[in-house]
């Protein structure tokens, strides 16, 4: 068995999944016949909401640097990850949001290292994944080394080659270890159906018959008389100001209301179903995509789903960044996203939990007040406990000496 980088990779072949190759042979880009790319996918309202919720929520989490001490405690350290975009670059929130969006939409995040005069990393600049190609590195003998090379087209239109000490790739789910798979790549056919439905809806509202009813006379009328009858009906029946009014027309007419057909109703249901499809692809609960028809927006069930979002969706993306960025720090220093603020309970639940912890002697009153952003109080640094002190053990009775 050979590792992926040990297999021969001809450079004169075009991958069968290349969209340009499919277009050359007249193969539709998706089953629905519409192309799906970055901008097309973000034009889907449910997908925009899902990716912005994931990237925005993760961007709001503090990315901190820690070190485990010999005493088993975790020590907070300062590092370049406190401001990875640099002084004149992106803010930490923008940097994290852009990096997560690159991975969500394209399967990879590429970070070009920024060094100081001493050769230490002081920042990392996100490069758009479409501007970077990845290949396995070879040594002078043409053998694969197991490392990667990145060829990036920068803003000055020049193509530069970077090795793994100059660029970091945070890879999404991958089948070959070279590039990650994006949601757009895997869900292209499903999103193509959604885009086709949106275009069909736009064409229906743009060119379709959107009338409230059909009026047919029982006697022949001229074109001018028909226009006059229609104008009279519009004046008497159209608009909110004519609600409840009586329409009088000196003609014998038959009115047939125009109702939505079963096919049109199924069309709307299919568009609602596509929101659930986006929820499956991204792992975001439907109620966070504003789909609340099948469930209530309140209650413990929805609260559990919100907590599950952190555990089952967000952590799958933050974990990749934590492990990859930790490799850029000197051991045993590591990076970690802090979920404490996101998983914080409601104020009522938090106060009740703090009271129980103080009464159990787990934390001091001042530590509890610090959590609630309250000033310390005199004598609040001592642990309190209602547990009664254990009574001293009774010494064993000395047996009396018996004389005979």
N, C-alpha and C positions, 0 to 999 in steps of 0.2 A: 504494500500500500504506500502510495506517495502522498506527501502533504500537498495542499493546493499550490504552494509556490514552487514545488518541485515538478509539476506537470508542465509540459510544453504548451506554450500559448502563442499560436501564430498571430502575428500582427496584421496580416493582410486579409483577414477574414472579418466579416461583419456579423455581429450577433443576430440570431434570428429574432430576438425580441426588440431589435432596433426599430423605432417607429418609422424612420426614413426608409428602411427596407420594406416594411409593410405598405407604406404609401406608394413605393415604386411599383409594386406588384398589384396595386389597386385594392389592397385589403383594407377594410374599414378600421379606423383606429380603435373603435370599441364596437360591441355588439349592437349598440343603438346607432352607430354610424356618426357619432360626434366626437371630436378630439377632446381629451381631458388633460389639462396641464395645471400648473400652479395657479394661475389667475382664474381659470375656468372652475377649478374645484373650490377656490375661495369665494366664488360667486354664488355657491350654494349656501343659503342662509344657515342651515343646520350645521354644515361642516365648518363654516366660519365661526359660529358660536362655539363649537366643540374645540377646535384647535386654539382659539383665543382663550377659552376657559382653561385649557391645560397649560398653555405657555404662560398666560398671565398669572395663574395661581402659583406655578413653580417659580416664576420670576419674583413673586412677592415673598418667597421663603428665604430666610438668611442663609447664605452659603458661608459656613465658618470652617476654620482650620483648628484641629485639635491634636493633642499628643497625650497618650496614656503614660502616666508616671509609674514609678516602681511601687508606689503605695496603692495602686489600683484606682487612682483618681484621674479624671479627664481634665486636662489643662488647655485652656483657650489660648491660641497663639495668633499673632498678626502675620499676614502673608499677602502676596500680590493678588490673591483671590478676593481680598476685601474690596478691591477696585480693579477688576481684571481688564477693563477697557482702557486703563490709563487715565491720566489727568485730563487730557484733551480729547479723549475718545468717548465711547458710550458710557452711560451711567451703569452701575451694577444691575439695575432692573432691566434696562434696555439690552444689556449684554446677555443676560440669562434668557430673556424673551426671544431674542433673535436666534440664539443657539438652539433653543428648544424647537422653534418654528422650523429651522433648517432640518432637524432630525425628523420632525413629524411629517413634513411635506416631501422630503427627499431621501430620508433614511440615513443620512450622515450629517455630522457637524464637523467642519474643518476649521481649526484654530491655528493661525500663523503666529509663531512665537515672537515676542518682542524682548530683546536682551538689553542689558545695560553695558557699560564699558567693561565691567568685570566678567561678562559672559553669563550672568544669572538672568533667569526669566523674570520680567517685571510686568508682563501683560500678554494678552493673546487676542488677535483680531479675527473675528469670524469672516470666512470667505464663503461666498455662495457656492453650494455644492455643484451647480451646473457649470461653474467655472473651473472645476477640479476634476482631473482624471487620475485614477489610481492604478498602479501596476506593481508587481513583485520586483524587488531589487536583485540584480545579478552581480557576481563578483567578476574579477578580470578573466576568469576561466569560463564564464558564461553559466555558472551554476547559481541557482537561487539561494539567497542568504536567509530567507524567512522574514526579511524586513520589507517595508514598503517605500515606494517613491511616489511623490505627489507632483503632478504637473498642473500648475495653476495659471490662469490668465488673469492678471491683475488689472487695476484701473488704467494703467498706462498702456494697455493692450499688449504688453510683453508677456511671453510665456516663460515662467521660471520653474525650476525643479527643486523640490524640497525633500529632505529625508525626514525620518521620524524624530530626529533631535531638533528639527526646525519647524515642524508642523505636527499637530495632534489631530487624530481622527477619532471622534466619538461615534461609534457605529451602532446603528439600530439592529433589529433582528436580521441575521444574515444566513445565507445558505452556502456561501463559498469563502467567508472570512475576508473578502476583499472589499465589498460594498454592502451596505445595509439596504434593507427593503423598506420602502416608504408606504404610507397608507394609500397615497394616490396611485402608486404602482400596482398594489395588490387589489384595490377596490375600484380600478379604472372602469370596468364594465358596469358596476353598480352605480357609480357616479355618472357615467355616461347616460344611463337610463334617467337619472334625476335631471340632468341638464336637458335631455330631450323632452322630458315632461314639462320643464319650465318654458322651453321654447314653444312647445305645442300650446301651452296656456297663453303665452303672449300672442301667438298667432290667432288663437281663438278669440281673445278679447280685442285684438286689432282688426281682424277681418270677419269674425263670426257674427251671427245674428243675435244681438243682445236686445231683444224687444220684450215688452211686458205682455203683449197680446196681439192678436190679428183681427182686424175689422174687415168684414166683407159685406158689401151692399146686396140687397135682394133685387135691385134693379140696376140697369146700366147707368153709369155716370161717366162724365167726361173727365179728362185729366185735370182740368182746372177745378171742377167740382170736387174731385177727390182730394186735391191739395187744400181746398177750403174746408172740407170736412175734417181732415187731419189737423189743421191748424186750430179749428174750433175745439176738437177733443183735447189737444195739448193745453189750450188755455184753460179749459174747465176741469181737467183731470190731472195735469202734471204739476208737481211741486208740492211742498208741504203746506203752502198757503191755501191750496184747494182741497185739503183733506176734509171729507164729509160733505163736499158740495154736490149738487145734483147737476148732471150734464144733460142738456136738452139739444137734440139734433133733429132737424126736420127731415129726417130720412129714415128709411127702414133698414137698419143695420144689424148685423150679427157679430157679436164679440166672442172670440175664442182666446182664453188666457194661455200664455206661453209658459209652460212649466218645464223644469229640468227633467231630462230623461234618465232612465236607470243607467245608461252608459255614461252620461255626464257625472252622475253621482259616484260611480265606480272610479272615474277618472280622478275626482277629488280624494277619494279614499286611498287611491294608489299613491298620491303625493304625500298624504299623511303617513303612509307606511314607510316611505323613503326616509322620513325623519328617524324612525326606529332603526332603519338600516344604518344610518350614520351613527346612531348611538352604539350599535353593535361593533362597527368598525373602529370607533375611537374609544370605547369603554366608558363613555360619559352617560350617566342615567338620563332617560328621556325627559324627566321633569326639569332638568337643568338646560335642556334645549327648548324649553317653553312648550313641551308637549304634556299637558296635564289633563287631558280628556279622560284617560283611563285610570287615573289615580288622584287622590287628594294631594294638595300642595303642603299639607301640614301633617304632623304626627311623628311618632317614633320610627315608623317605617321609612319615611323620607330622610329622617335624620341619620338612620343607619346607612342608607344609600350614600349620603354625603360623606360619611366617615369611610365607607368602602371605596369611595373615589380615591382617597389618599393611599389606601392600602393596596388596591388592586390595579390602579391606573397610573397615578402620579409616581408612585415608587418605582415602577418599571422604567420610567424615563430618568428620574433623578439618580437611581442606582448606577446607571451607565456612566453618568457624568462624575459621580463621586469616585468610582474606582479608576476611571481614566485620568481625572485631574489629580488624584492622589499620587499617581506615578510621576507627576511633575514636581512633587514636593520631596524634600529630603526625608528619608525614613528616620524615625517611626511616625512622622507627621502625616496626617490624612485629612481629606476634605469631607464635609458632610452637610447636607441640607437639614435645617432645623424645622421639624414639623410641629413643634410645641404650640406655636400661635395658631396654626390651622386647626389643630385637634383640640383647641381649648374649649372646655364646656361652657354652657350658658352661665351668666352671672349667678343665678340662683344655685345651680349645681356646684359651681366653684366655691361659693361661700360655704355651703353645707359641707363640702369635702374638706375645706380648710379648718372648719370648726372641729370636725371629727379628728383630723390629724393633730390639732393642738391638744385636744382632750386626751388623745391616746399617747401624747408625749413624743410624737414623731418629729414635729417641728416646733419652734418657739413662736410665741405670738408676734414678735417682730418680723420673723420670716414670713408668716402668713400676711401681715400687713404690707410687706414689701411686694408680695404678689399682687395685691390690690392697689398698689401705688399710693399707700398711706404712710405717713411719717411714723417712726418708731415711738414707743412709749416707755417711760421709766419702768425697769424691772421686766421688760418684755423679752429679754435675751435668755431667760431661764425656761427650761422645759417644765411643762406642767403635766400631771398625770393624776387621774382619780383612782388609780389602782391602789388599794391599801397595801401598806408594807407588810411583808410576810412576817409572821410572829416567830420569835427565836425558837429554835428547836429545844424541846424539853430533854434535859440530860437523862440518860437511862437510870432507873432506880437501882440503888445498891442493895443487894440481898442482905437481909439481917442474919447475923451469926446465930445459929441455934446451938444451945448447950444441952447436954444430956447429963 
